[in-house]
Each structure stands twice: as structure tokens, then as C-alpha cells.
Amino acid sequence: MFNRPLPLLLALLLPVAAAHATVRTETGAGESKVGVSETYRLNVPTEKEISTTEIRLVIPAGVTITRFQVTPGFTRTVKTNAAGLITEVTWRGRIAPQEYARFYFQARNPDAAGPVSWKIYQTYSDGSVALWDGSDPEKAPASTITVQ
């Protein structure tokens, strides 16, 4: 009788425990299909008592960004490679303490199955940068999607 509330409580607390910047599918899934077009969301919570002012997303090899959803209050710039493919996206704006923002974009998944690691760099108003790039798997994990 009391076993059911515990999983529900754990599910509600999971977003708090994993409160770093993450990329997931639009529905929140951590997996997608090989070669398909998918809508992704970059979720960025402010974890300090100061505002987030910039988010930089490095696009993994094999992922092709096709379009972005407008995010009011933010400007977006992109870097491209010689082939014209987007390699980095930077959003500038303000996410206040105890708030988060979601940035939606569409992309075509790689043609091969496996993990896809997204490197995210979150800059705060004091100039400090939170590295969500896997440089320290314990403290700075990269967000990973599994393409199957």
C-alpha cells in the first residue's frame, strides 16, 4: 500500500537532483532513432544566486541542426563549418535565480547508433562558467542522448 508513493516521490525529485543543463527530446526522452528528424529541448536552470546570461551548445558530430524555435528575450548566434553545418549555438539573455529556460531546436540524428554527447557551457552574470561537457563526469557531466 505504501510502495506506490515512494516511486512517485522519487520521480518528482529527479529533476531537482539532475538540475544541470541537459538536452532531451521534446517529450523529455533520453533516446531517439537513427537518422530521424527530432525536436530537442535544451533545459537550462540557474543554479546560483545570480543570473545566467549566456548558454553555448556544441553540436555533436553527425547531428544536423535544421531550425530553431524563437525564444523570447534571447538572441541567438550560430557558428558553422566549411560545409555550412551548424557546429555551435549561443543564446544570450537572462535567466534569473530559481528560474530555468528551454530552448527548442530541430535536428537530424546521426546515421549510426550510439551515444550522442552534447557539450553545454552556462555563463553567469559574474563571468563564471558552468561546464556541462563531461570534463569532470562527477561534477560536470555532459548531456547524452542514445541514438538507436
Protein Blocks (a to p, Z undefined) as FASTA:
>chain_A
ZZmmmmmmmmmmmmmmmmcccdddfkopabdcehiacddddddddfbfbdcfbdcdddde
hiacfbdcddehiacdddddfkopafbdcddddddehiacdddddddddfbecddddddd
dddfkopacddehpammlmcccddddZZ
